[in-house]
Amino acid sequence: MFRFKTTFLSALLFCAVLISCEKPQQNQQAETLPEDTPPPIEQPTEQQNTAPITQDTALVTDIVTMNTSLGTITLGLYGKDAPNTVENFIELCKRKYYDGILFHRVAKGFVIQAGDPKTRDASLRNEWGTGGETWNEKPLIDELNPETPSYRLGYAKGTLAMGKSQAPNSARSQFFITTADVMGLPREYPIFGKVIGGMDVVEKIGALDVEPGRMGDGDGIPKNPPMIKSTKVEKVQ
């Protein structure tokens, strides 16, 4: 669920962000998708990917343990920096929304993405990356405050952020996790957490073989998509 503006990101979004629809096979007819369908996040060029990483520290207020078919990922959420985004993610987790959902996108050296309930249905494979909803079915306001530590940190390796379309406030349930420092990515995708455990699992997912998608040979649906088996939410004391 993860359309960027027309600079270096003209066709852009990480659920997933983090943002991703597979390119239809040649023997399939491409559908006309809704205007707010998140296209894939386009990777910054090397020249654009030179912004320094800051030493800011964002406060982790909640922890989500995400059990996947390839191992466990522990996510620390920034409830102070992005309270509404964190609430949306937590409520979806509590309702077991993510259980059985697949990681539908791997972009080598960039991001992994999940959060689309359509991935539970193999017959909808050509639509994977276009689905999702918020926990209360209301628009999720983009939390992009330049004064927050997480915004200043940017998209460092292990960042958890929302996938969205070019339209404002279009994030829903898709999220993405960065697998490298991509500091040139425009701050248009709300950052709401980071990986605090299981980065090896993230890297394992990020190394999976993929079916070539609209963004190139190294960016598409994994040939064997990992599944989110369960999530558990804990409050930081």
ZABA-936410 format. One record per residue (C-alpha): residue number from 1; residue in three letters; z, x, y. Coordinates in steps of 0.02 Angstrom, whole numbers, plus 50000, padded with zeros to 5 digits. Layout:
REM residues N
<atom pos="NUM" code="ala" zz="Z" xx="X" yy="Y"/>
...
//
This chain:
REM residues 237
<atom pos="1" code="met" zz="50000" xx="50000" yy="50000"/>
<atom pos="2" code="phe" zz="49979" xx="50138" yy="50079"/>
<atom pos="3" code="arg" zz="49713" xx="50141" yy="50360"/>
<atom pos="4" code="phe" zz="49738" xx="50277" yy="50475"/>
<atom pos="5" code="lys" zz="49669" xx="50288" yy="50651"/>
<atom pos="6" code="thr" zz="49499" xx="50365" yy="50682"/>
<atom pos="7" code="thr" zz="49544" xx="50545" yy="50721"/>
<atom pos="8" code="phe" zz="49558" xx="50639" yy="50559"/>
<atom pos="9" code="leu" zz="49619" xx="50482" yy="50469"/>
<atom pos="10" code="ser" zz="49484" xx="50354" yy="50500"/>
<atom pos="11" code="ala" zz="49499" xx="50262" yy="50336"/>
<atom pos="12" code="leu" zz="49685" xx="50278" yy="50315"/>
<atom pos="13" code="leu" zz="49834" xx="50199" yy="50243"/>
<atom pos="14" code="phe" zz="50145" xx="50288" yy="50045"/>
<atom pos="15" code="cys" zz="50190" xx="50148" yy="49928"/>
<atom pos="16" code="ala" zz="50203" xx="50195" yy="49946"/>
<atom pos="17" code="val" zz="50194" xx="50238" yy="50031"/>
<atom pos="18" code="leu" zz="50150" xx="50286" yy="50028"/>
<atom pos="19" code="ile" zz="49900" xx="50169" yy="50041"/>
<atom pos="20" code="ser" zz="49797" xx="50167" yy="49889"/>
<atom pos="21" code="cys" zz="49660" xx="50071" yy="49808"/>
<atom pos="22" code="glu" zz="49553" xx="50141" yy="49670"/>
<atom pos="23" code="lys" zz="49368" xx="50158" yy="49701"/>
<atom pos="24" code="pro" zz="49283" xx="50024" yy="49594"/>
<atom pos="25" code="gln" zz="49184" xx="50088" yy="49448"/>
<atom pos="26" code="gln" zz="48996" xx="50086" yy="49472"/>
<atom pos="27" code="asn" zz="48978" xx="49944" yy="49348"/>
<atom pos="28" code="gln" zz="49102" xx="49839" yy="49443"/>
<atom pos="29" code="gln" zz="49073" xx="49744" yy="49604"/>
<atom pos="30" code="ala" zz="49190" xx="49793" yy="49746"/>
<atom pos="31" code="glu" zz="49292" xx="49651" yy="49817"/>
<atom pos="32" code="thr" zz="49315" xx="49609" yy="50000"/>
<atom pos="33" code="leu" zz="49499" xx="49649" yy="50026"/>
<atom pos="34" code="pro" zz="49616" xx="49573" yy="50155"/>
<atom pos="35" code="glu" zz="49619" xx="49658" yy="50324"/>
<atom pos="36" code="asp" zz="49796" xx="49723" yy="50297"/>
<atom pos="37" code="thr" zz="49758" xx="49801" yy="50127"/>
<atom pos="38" code="pro" zz="49828" xx="49978" yy="50135"/>
<atom pos="39" code="pro" zz="49692" xx="50109" yy="50109"/>
<atom pos="40" code="pro" zz="49741" xx="50280" yy="50042"/>
<atom pos="41" code="ile" zz="49835" xx="50397" yy="50157"/>
<atom pos="42" code="glu" zz="49711" xx="50532" yy="50205"/>
<atom pos="43" code="gln" zz="49774" xx="50708" yy="50188"/>
<atom pos="44" code="pro" zz="49786" xx="50810" yy="50349"/>
<atom pos="45" code="thr" zz="49668" xx="50957" yy="50364"/>
<atom pos="46" code="glu" zz="49741" xx="51132" yy="50351"/>
<atom pos="47" code="gln" zz="49726" xx="51152" yy="50540"/>
<atom pos="48" code="gln" zz="49819" xx="50991" yy="50571"/>
<atom pos="49" code="asn" zz="49952" xx="51030" yy="50442"/>
<atom pos="50" code="thr" zz="50039" xx="51165" yy="50543"/>
<atom pos="51" code="ala" zz="50179" xx="51072" yy="50632"/>
<atom pos="52" code="pro" zz="50346" xx="51161" yy="50602"/>
<atom pos="53" code="ile" zz="50480" xx="51087" yy="50492"/>
<atom pos="54" code="thr" zz="50638" xx="51053" yy="50592"/>
<atom pos="55" code="gln" zz="50817" xx="51084" yy="50539"/>
<atom pos="56" code="asp" zz="50873" xx="50905" yy="50575"/>
<atom pos="57" code="thr" zz="50981" xx="50819" yy="50447"/>
<atom pos="58" code="ala" zz="50968" xx="50631" yy="50421"/>
<atom pos="59" code="leu" zz="51120" xx="50538" yy="50355"/>
<atom pos="60" code="val" zz="51107" xx="50472" yy="50178"/>
<atom pos="61" code="thr" zz="51196" xx="50304" yy="50168"/>
<atom pos="62" code="asp" zz="51136" xx="50239" yy="49999"/>
<atom pos="63" code="ile" zz="51074" xx="50313" yy="49837"/>
<atom pos="64" code="val" zz="50944" xx="50239" yy="49720"/>
<atom pos="65" code="thr" zz="50928" xx="50306" yy="49545"/>
<atom pos="66" code="met" zz="50751" xx="50272" yy="49485"/>
<atom pos="67" code="asn" zz="50723" xx="50289" yy="49299"/>
<atom pos="68" code="thr" zz="50541" xx="50320" yy="49257"/>
<atom pos="69" code="ser" zz="50449" xx="50348" yy="49095"/>
<atom pos="70" code="leu" zz="50442" xx="50534" yy="49140"/>
<atom pos="71" code="gly" zz="50622" xx="50555" yy="49195"/>
<atom pos="72" code="thr" zz="50746" xx="50509" yy="49330"/>
<atom pos="73" code="ile" zz="50718" xx="50524" yy="49518"/>
<atom pos="74" code="thr" zz="50868" xx="50508" yy="49634"/>
<atom pos="75" code="leu" zz="50830" xx="50447" yy="49810"/>
<atom pos="76" code="gly" zz="50944" xx="50462" yy="49961"/>
<atom pos="77" code="leu" zz="50911" xx="50325" yy="50088"/>
<atom pos="78" code="tyr" zz="50928" xx="50340" yy="50278"/>
<atom pos="79" code="gly" zz="51017" xx="50177" yy="50319"/>
<atom pos="80" code="lys" zz="51060" xx="50233" yy="50497"/>
<atom pos="81" code="asp" zz="50884" xx="50289" yy="50543"/>
<atom pos="82" code="ala" zz="50789" xx="50146" yy="50459"/>
<atom pos="83" code="pro" zz="50912" xx="50005" yy="50421"/>
<atom pos="84" code="asn" zz="50783" xx="49867" yy="50396"/>
<atom pos="85" code="thr" zz="50669" xx="49973" yy="50289"/>
<atom pos="86" code="val" zz="50815" xx="50029" yy="50182"/>
<atom pos="87" code="glu" zz="50878" xx="49851" yy="50166"/>
<atom pos="88" code="asn" zz="50706" xx="49795" yy="50107"/>
<atom pos="89" code="phe" zz="50699" xx="49933" yy="49976"/>
<atom pos="90" code="ile" zz="50877" xx="49903" yy="49916"/>
<atom pos="91" code="glu" zz="50856" xx="49715" yy="49901"/>
<atom pos="92" code="leu" zz="50696" xx="49737" yy="49803"/>
<atom pos="93" code="cys" zz="50785" xx="49859" yy="49688"/>
<atom pos="94" code="lys" zz="50931" xx="49740" yy="49662"/>
<atom pos="95" code="arg" zz="50810" xx="49603" yy="49615"/>
<atom pos="96" code="lys" zz="50729" xx="49720" yy="49487"/>
<atom pos="97" code="tyr" zz="50566" xx="49702" yy="49581"/>
<atom pos="98" code="tyr" zz="50511" xx="49878" yy="49540"/>
<atom pos="99" code="asp" zz="50551" xx="49868" yy="49354"/>
<atom pos="100" code="gly" zz="50389" xx="49885" yy="49256"/>
<atom pos="101" code="ile" zz="50285" xx="49939" yy="49406"/>
<atom pos="102" code="leu" zz="50174" xx="50092" yy="49385"/>
<atom pos="103" code="phe" zz="50140" xx="50243" yy="49495"/>
<atom pos="104" code="his" zz="49962" xx="50193" yy="49537"/>
<atom pos="105" code="arg" zz="49914" xx="50343" yy="49642"/>
<atom pos="106" code="val" zz="49928" xx="50531" yy="49627"/>
<atom pos="107" code="ala" zz="49853" xx="50638" yy="49765"/>
<atom pos="108" code="lys" zz="49864" xx="50820" yy="49712"/>
<atom pos="109" code="gly" zz="49972" xx="50923" yy="49828"/>
<atom pos="110" code="phe" zz="50005" xx="50773" yy="49938"/>
<atom pos="111" code="val" zz="50090" xx="50614" yy="49876"/>
<atom pos="112" code="ile" zz="50132" xx="50501" yy="49730"/>
<atom pos="113" code="gln" zz="50136" xx="50314" yy="49764"/>
<atom pos="114" code="ala" zz="50205" xx="50157" yy="49683"/>
<atom pos="115" code="gly" zz="50271" xx="49984" yy="49726"/>
<atom pos="116" code="asp" zz="50124" xx="49869" yy="49688"/>
<atom pos="117" code="pro" zz="50170" xx="49728" yy="49567"/>
<atom pos="118" code="lys" zz="49987" xx="49708" yy="49522"/>
<atom pos="119" code="thr" zz="50004" xx="49866" yy="49418"/>
<atom pos="120" code="arg" zz="50097" xx="49765" yy="49287"/>
<atom pos="121" code="asp" zz="49930" xx="49683" yy="49245"/>
<atom pos="122" code="ala" zz="49795" xx="49796" yy="49172"/>
<atom pos="123" code="ser" zz="49663" xx="49664" yy="49206"/>
<atom pos="124" code="leu" zz="49695" xx="49689" yy="49393"/>
<atom pos="125" code="arg" zz="49666" xx="49877" yy="49385"/>
<atom pos="126" code="asn" zz="49528" xx="49868" yy="49514"/>
<atom pos="127" code="glu" zz="49654" xx="49793" yy="49636"/>
<atom pos="128" code="trp" zz="49796" xx="49915" yy="49606"/>
<atom pos="129" code="gly" zz="49862" xx="49975" yy="49773"/>
<atom pos="130" code="thr" zz="49827" xx="49813" yy="49866"/>
<atom pos="131" code="gly" zz="49983" xx="49712" yy="49822"/>
<atom pos="132" code="gly" zz="50163" xx="49698" yy="49875"/>
<atom pos="133" code="glu" zz="50288" xx="49595" yy="49973"/>
<atom pos="134" code="thr" zz="50450" xx="49611" yy="50069"/>
<atom pos="135" code="trp" zz="50614" xx="49552" yy="49997"/>
<atom pos="136" code="asn" zz="50627" xx="49404" yy="50117"/>
<atom pos="137" code="glu" zz="50440" xx="49372" yy="50136"/>
<atom pos="138" code="lys" zz="50453" xx="49415" yy="50322"/>
<atom pos="139" code="pro" zz="50357" xx="49555" yy="50411"/>
<atom pos="140" code="leu" zz="50444" xx="49723" yy="50402"/>
<atom pos="141" code="ile" zz="50453" xx="49797" yy="50575"/>
<atom pos="142" code="asp" zz="50397" xx="49979" yy="50582"/>
<atom pos="143" code="glu" zz="50550" xx="50089" yy="50613"/>
<atom pos="144" code="leu" zz="50471" xx="50239" yy="50700"/>
<atom pos="145" code="asn" zz="50602" xx="50302" yy="50820"/>
<atom pos="146" code="pro" zz="50566" xx="50479" yy="50885"/>
<atom pos="147" code="glu" zz="50751" xx="50501" yy="50922"/>
<atom pos="148" code="thr" zz="50805" xx="50490" yy="50740"/>
<atom pos="149" code="pro" zz="50828" xx="50647" yy="50633"/>
<atom pos="150" code="ser" zz="50713" xx="50581" yy="50496"/>
<atom pos="151" code="tyr" zz="50570" xx="50555" yy="50620"/>
<atom pos="152" code="arg" zz="50592" xx="50732" yy="50686"/>
<atom pos="153" code="leu" zz="50598" xx="50799" yy="50508"/>
<atom pos="154" code="gly" zz="50427" xx="50726" yy="50471"/>
<atom pos="155" code="tyr" zz="50344" xx="50724" yy="50301"/>
<atom pos="156" code="ala" zz="50423" xx="50874" yy="50218"/>
<atom pos="157" code="lys" zz="50413" xx="50892" yy="50030"/>
<atom pos="158" code="gly" zz="50514" xx="50757" yy="49944"/>
<atom pos="159" code="thr" zz="50506" xx="50633" yy="50089"/>
<atom pos="160" code="leu" zz="50514" xx="50448" yy="50044"/>
<atom pos="161" code="ala" zz="50410" xx="50337" yy="50160"/>
<atom pos="162" code="met" zz="50327" xx="50167" yy="50165"/>
<atom pos="163" code="gly" zz="50144" xx="50137" yy="50135"/>
<atom pos="164" code="lys" zz="50061" xx="50024" yy="50262"/>
<atom pos="165" code="ser" zz="49893" xx="49978" yy="50336"/>
<atom pos="166" code="gln" zz="49828" xx="50017" yy="50510"/>
<atom pos="167" code="ala" zz="49903" xx="49854" yy="50569"/>
<atom pos="168" code="pro" zz="50078" xx="49865" yy="50643"/>
<atom pos="169" code="asn" zz="50223" xx="49803" yy="50537"/>
<atom pos="170" code="ser" zz="50118" xx="49790" yy="50379"/>
<atom pos="171" code="ala" zz="50230" xx="49885" yy="50259"/>
<atom pos="172" code="arg" zz="50293" xx="49783" yy="50113"/>
<atom pos="173" code="ser" zz="50350" xx="49855" yy="49947"/>
<atom pos="174" code="gln" zz="50237" xx="50006" yy="49920"/>
<atom pos="175" code="phe" zz="50312" xx="50177" yy="49950"/>
<atom pos="176" code="phe" zz="50259" xx="50357" yy="49931"/>
<atom pos="177" code="ile" zz="50344" xx="50523" yy="49900"/>
<atom pos="178" code="thr" zz="50270" xx="50683" yy="49968"/>
<atom pos="179" code="thr" zz="50243" xx="50823" yy="49842"/>
<atom pos="180" code="ala" zz="50216" xx="50957" yy="49975"/>
<atom pos="181" code="asp" zz="50253" xx="50986" yy="50160"/>
<atom pos="182" code="val" zz="50124" xx="50880" yy="50251"/>
<atom pos="183" code="met" zz="50187" xx="50899" yy="50427"/>
<atom pos="184" code="gly" zz="50018" xx="50857" yy="50504"/>
<atom pos="185" code="leu" zz="50029" xx="50678" yy="50441"/>
<atom pos="186" code="pro" zz="50045" xx="50562" yy="50594"/>
<atom pos="187" code="arg" zz="50216" xx="50482" yy="50609"/>
<atom pos="188" code="glu" zz="50147" xx="50309" yy="50571"/>
<atom pos="189" code="tyr" zz="50230" xx="50280" yy="50403"/>
<atom pos="190" code="pro" zz="50416" xx="50241" yy="50415"/>
<atom pos="191" code="ile" zz="50522" xx="50376" yy="50333"/>
<atom pos="192" code="phe" zz="50675" xx="50301" yy="50251"/>
<atom pos="193" code="gly" zz="50739" xx="50429" yy="50128"/>
<atom pos="194" code="lys" zz="50713" xx="50586" yy="50026"/>
<atom pos="195" code="val" zz="50723" xx="50649" yy="49848"/>
<atom pos="196" code="ile" zz="50896" xx="50720" yy="49816"/>
<atom pos="197" code="gly" zz="50875" xx="50741" yy="49629"/>
<atom pos="198" code="gly" zz="50734" xx="50747" yy="49503"/>
<atom pos="199" code="met" zz="50605" xx="50833" yy="49611"/>
<atom pos="200" code="asp" zz="50543" xx="50909" yy="49449"/>
<atom pos="201" code="val" zz="50500" xx="50733" yy="49391"/>
<atom pos="202" code="val" zz="50407" xx="50699" yy="49554"/>
<atom pos="203" code="glu" zz="50310" xx="50860" yy="49528"/>
<atom pos="204" code="lys" zz="50273" xx="50812" yy="49348"/>
<atom pos="205" code="ile" zz="50200" xx="50647" yy="49408"/>
<atom pos="206" code="gly" zz="50106" xx="50737" yy="49546"/>
<atom pos="207" code="ala" zz="50025" xx="50852" yy="49417"/>
<atom pos="208" code="leu" zz="49956" xx="50713" yy="49308"/>
<atom pos="209" code="asp" zz="49769" xx="50702" yy="49275"/>
<atom pos="210" code="val" zz="49689" xx="50565" yy="49377"/>
<atom pos="211" code="glu" zz="49534" xx="50460" yy="49376"/>
<atom pos="212" code="pro" zz="49434" xx="50510" yy="49530"/>
<atom pos="213" code="gly" zz="49461" xx="50384" yy="49670"/>
<atom pos="214" code="arg" zz="49392" xx="50348" yy="49841"/>
<atom pos="215" code="met" zz="49478" xx="50502" yy="49913"/>
<atom pos="216" code="gly" zz="49406" xx="50627" yy="49790"/>
<atom pos="217" code="asp" zz="49425" xx="50701" yy="49617"/>
<atom pos="218" code="gly" zz="49609" xx="50746" yy="49640"/>
<atom pos="219" code="asp" zz="49664" xx="50581" yy="49713"/>
<atom pos="220" code="gly" zz="49666" xx="50423" yy="49609"/>
<atom pos="221" code="ile" zz="49750" xx="50322" yy="49473"/>
<atom pos="222" code="pro" zz="49836" xx="50430" yy="49341"/>
<atom pos="223" code="lys" zz="49750" xx="50423" yy="49173"/>
<atom pos="224" code="asn" zz="49920" xx="50381" yy="49100"/>
<atom pos="225" code="pro" zz="50016" xx="50299" yy="49243"/>
<atom pos="226" code="pro" zz="50205" xx="50325" yy="49234"/>
<atom pos="227" code="met" zz="50314" xx="50170" yy="49242"/>
<atom pos="228" code="ile" zz="50469" xx="50132" yy="49344"/>
<atom pos="229" code="lys" zz="50586" xx="50071" yy="49208"/>
<atom pos="230" code="ser" zz="50738" xx="50026" yy="49313"/>
<atom pos="231" code="thr" zz="50828" xx="50060" yy="49476"/>
<atom pos="232" code="lys" zz="51012" xx="50069" yy="49520"/>
<atom pos="233" code="val" zz="51084" xx="50060" yy="49696"/>
<atom pos="234" code="glu" zz="51246" xx="50143" yy="49752"/>
<atom pos="235" code="lys" zz="51329" xx="50150" yy="49922"/>
<atom pos="236" code="val" zz="51382" xx="50321" yy="49984"/>
<atom pos="237" code="gln" zz="51569" xx="50318" yy="50012"/>
//
